[in-house]
Each structure stands twice: as structure tokens, then as C-alpha cells.
Amino acid sequence: VSVRKQRTSNDFFGFGVNQERMSLQSIPVTLNVQSLPELKNADFIGAVGDFKISRSISPKSALVGESIEITTVVKGTGNVPLINKPEYTLPASLETYNPQENSSITRTNQRISGTRTFTDIVIARNEGQFVIPAKKVAFFNPQKKRYVIKKLPELDFEAKRDPNAIIATTDDLRLNVKPITGLAQWTYATSSSLHQKTWAWVLIFLPLIITGAVYGYKKYDERMNTDTAFARSRTANDSANKTLTEAEHTNDVKNGYYLIEKAIVQYLTDKLNLPPAGLSHSDIIEEVEQKTEPELTKELKRLLNKCETIAYAPNATQETLHSDIERTRALIKKLGKLS
């Protein structure tokens, strides 16, 4: 860890205020972990605790091409951040899009409770009646020491053809072009003066443009070498992308999430000119909340919270890691206007 070294009484000019690297070692802790029992005839969604699970569809009737939302809500007490989205069997004529996830988590002492919401978005390309089959999902209740199986009933909706839709025909697509007939008209090139030639003006202003570019680069290079805050802000994006690229090539999922956390913290501290060490996640989030919109702050909290709890995730996969890496890249891009 990096700690700040305080100035001593013998350090008259105050040159001792810097950072010092120190190594800390925790006390070993032994955990006795039992494996979950075998589960049949249901899908385990990674939930351990006491939960209520429900599923709904909206709207029940739509036009062909309109989006339909299948919403699954898991609410209760337990490992809420680690619950996985149930996988449903959908009719082949439905097009699916990237599902959305939303979490509302409350921590009270050693107890975690809240709601995890998953939204599947589908679109019907043909008219008709569509049925989403029933689904059995399960969570493990540690107090009862057994699985609790919840049967989600089947859902149905109707897709209708839009009566106002316009059907294009071959005649509609044909271009109404008529041939032009007549004698060709010949034109002759005329000479122009030097000031009317584009290349002459280019030759005049090119040295001025090159001189201005060189001067601008010189000022930029001087500022990069003298202004630490400016240099950190300019290199923040490259440093974060380099760390995320390293996370993409790692085979250790937990190390990948450590690199995601490192990229986010490194980017924000450099972008906002904060101390590179000694700040907690809440300190960083508080700084970001003052400078950006709530949606970006919410996504930042979600990613940092997942990085903190990934060590306890039973179903963390490479696919989940790569998905969160892309989410981190998108978040960093949106946070690029921070200053």
C-alpha cells in the first residue's frame, strides 16, 4: 500500500511530504465451506438466502416490430448482487436483444437485502400468438438447508400486423428517370490568373500552418512536462485502456475484476487530479457525483461493488468478465468530460 509520509521537525523545508510504499500482511483465516447439494428439475440462479421470484410481460398485445419486455424480479435477503438472470426458452420467431439488469441493495450490519431485476427485450417479426413456456428456478435457503423451487407460469402475448404499414412494390422502387436527347455542347478550357488557383494559396499559407502546428506541439509538450495535473488527465484514458487490455488477456476471472477496479480508480484519480492512493470507493464516487449525471454514478457504483464482491461469486465466468470490461470502456468514455 502507499501511505503519506509526514514531515519531521528536522525537515525545515518540508521536502519529506511524499508517499512511501509499505507491505502489510493479514492474519490467516480458516473457512469451512460446504458444497451445495445436487439439484434436479430446476435451474439454480446462484441465489443463497430467502427470496421471492416473479415474472411478468408487458405489453400483452403489440404490433409486429414493437418491443416486448419480459421482467423477472428477485427480492429478498441474501447474496443479492450475485444472483444470475434466469434463461428462458423463447419461440424461434422472436428476436432477442441484450438484457438489462438493475439492482437495489441495502446493507444493514451483516445483512444484505434488496431487489434484483432482469429485463429481456424481444421483438416479434411475424403476427400471431406467442407463448413463453413455464420455467422452474431455484434458490438455496441456508436456514432450511434445502433448495426452494419456484415455478414461473407461462406467459403469452399477441403480435398484430400494423394496418397503417406501407407495402413497397416494384413500381414504387423504380426510379422515374427519362433519357436526355440532343446535341452535345463542347466547352473549352480558359486560362485563369495566379490568384485564382487553389494550389497558389496552399503554397502561401502552408508554411504558416506548419509553424503554428510546431509551436502548438511545443507548448503542449512543455505543459505535459511541467503541469502534473494536465499530464495525468491527458494520459488517464491510455492508462485505463492498457489495464483493461491486460484484463482481457487474463485467464483468472478474479484477477480480471481486480484489473477492472484498478482501471476505474486509476482513470478517475488521474482525471480529477486526486491522490493516487489512500482514497476509498465512496470518496471517489462522492467526487464523481458532483460532476456528472446520476445514471453514470449508478453504473460506477455497480461496477465497483461487483469488483469488491467478485471474490465471493460462485458463478463468475469469462463471458461475464468480458461483458463488464466492455461496460467499463463505455463508462470511461462517457466520463471523459470530467474535469
Secondary structure, DSSP 8 states (H G I E B T S, - for coil): -EEEE---TT-TT-TT-EEEE-------------------SSEEEEEEEEEEEEEEEE-SEEETT-EEEEEEEEEEEE-GGG---------TTEEEEEEEEEEEEEEETTEEEEEEEEEEEEEESS-EEEEE--EEEEEEETTTTEEEEEEE--EEEEEE--TT-----HHHHS-------S-----------GGG-HHHHHHHHHHHHHHHHHHHHHHHHHHHHH-HHHHHHHHHHHHHHHHHHHHHT-S-HHHHHHHHHHHHHHHHHHHTT--SSS--HHHHHHHHHTTS-HHHHHHHHHHHHHHHHGGG-SS--HHHHHHHHHHHHHHHHHGGG--
